Amino acid sequence: MELKLTRPICFFDLETTGINVAKDRIVEIAILKVYPNGNKESKTWLVNPEMVIPDEVIAVHGITNEKVANEPVFKELSKEIYKMIKDSDLGGFNSDRFDIPLLAEELLRADIDFDMKNTVSVDVQTIFHKMEKRTLEAAYKFYCDKELTDAHSAAADTNATYEVLLSQLDRYPDLENNIKKLSEFSRRKQSVDFAGFIAMDEEGDEVFSFGKHKGKKVHDVLEKEPGYFGWMLNADFPLYTKKILTQIKLSKLNNKLS
């Protein structure tokens, strides 16, 4: 089974300093780029996170502070990484909830205007959980009949994720070999931002999905309570959430002026 592609797709995996999308940093990133003609290219980078990697995290992925001390910081790698992914759709394992949001934060901090407007993503974990509900190691064993002996290294996890998706397409005839369809199937909920603070309602309008304004239309809240916009920009929300919020506010202002 080969993926039917109309544009490249980049499967990627991150090893990080922790699981806080807004605060933690990348220590390793691996990308496997698959082209419509079947060609592939892969790259892996170690990254100096400019912060201490906690011992409990080192115990998971084995990347120590000493190992990354002399590696480039993310900003130095950001243009090369973005060049590799910018023309592609994205794929990963738990990527919609973690890897894509954290990568977006790193790119925005590096002054790269990363956006998903013209990109779809396929979360292989969601397909797996909807079909079998297991971990990546179990998925690799179940679908590919192989042992994932180097789990929690970015390159091994990335290649395993790609192989699992191909096997899922072989196993489930109902799964359409189409990246947009796979993206729709693997999407957990319709969020406007990656972190899920802003969602879409049935009318197609942006609504807050948290706090005192949960379920309310964003543009209504910003109009009635202008200070809420400033509070969110200054609070500890992900940069991508703040970017989307600003776009909504500017769109509303432009509509008033036109």
C-alpha positions, 0 to 999 in steps of 0.5 A, a space after each residue: 500500500 502506498 499513500 495517494 498524495 497530491 502534495 507531499 506529507 511530512 510525518 514528524 515527531 518531537 522529543 521535548 523538555 516536557 508536555 506544556 505546549 506553551 512553555 516546553 521546548 524541542 530537544 529533538 525533531 525528526 521529519 520524514 517527507 513523503 512525495 506524491 511520486 513515492 520518494 522520501 527524504 528524512 532529517 533529524 536534528 538535536 536542539 539546544 532547548 535553552 532550558 534544563 531538561 528535567 530528570 524524569 523527562 530524560 528517563 523517557 527519551 534519554 536525551 541529556 542536557 550534556 547531549 544538547 549543550 553544544 547543539 543549535 537552538 531552535 531559532 537557528 534551525 527554524 528556517 531549514 525546518 520550515 522550508 521542509 514542511 511549508 509545502 506539505 501536509 502534516 502527519 504524526 502520532 498524537 500530533 494534533 494535540 501535542 507535536 503540531 501545537 508545540 512546533 507552531 509555538 517554536 516557529 512563532 517564537 522564531 518569527 516564522 508566521 506558521 499557519 495551518 490554513 492551507 494544510 491538513 493533518 493526519 493524526 495516526 494515533 486518533 485513527 488507531 484509538 478509534 480502531 484499536 485503542 492502543 499505544 504506538 508500540 502496540 500499534 507497531 506490533 499490531 499493524 506491522 508485526 514488528 517490535 519498536 525496539 528504539 521507542 522514544 527516539 524521534 527517528 524511530 517513532 517517526 518511521 514507525 508512525 509512517 509504517 503504521 498508517 500504511 498498514 492501517 490503510 491495508 487493514 481497513 478498506 473503509 479508510 480512504 487513501 486520501 490525505 484530506 479524508 484521513 485528516 477529517 477522520 483523525 480529527 478529534 474536534 473542530 478547533 480553530 487553534 491547536 490547543 482547543 481554546 477556540 472552537 467552531 459552532 454549528 453556524 461556523 462561527 468561532 466560540 470560546 471553549 473554556 472559562 466564563 465565556 465557554 460556548 459564546 461567540 468570540 466576536 460577541 465577547 470581544 465587542 461586549 468585553 474589550 478587556 478580555 482580548 488584552 487579558 488573553 494576550 497577556 495571559 499564559 496562552 499559546 502563541 498560536 491561540 493569541 494569533 488566531 484571536 488577533 485574526 478574529 478581532 482584526 477580521 471583525 474590525 475590517 468588516 466594520 470598516 468595509 
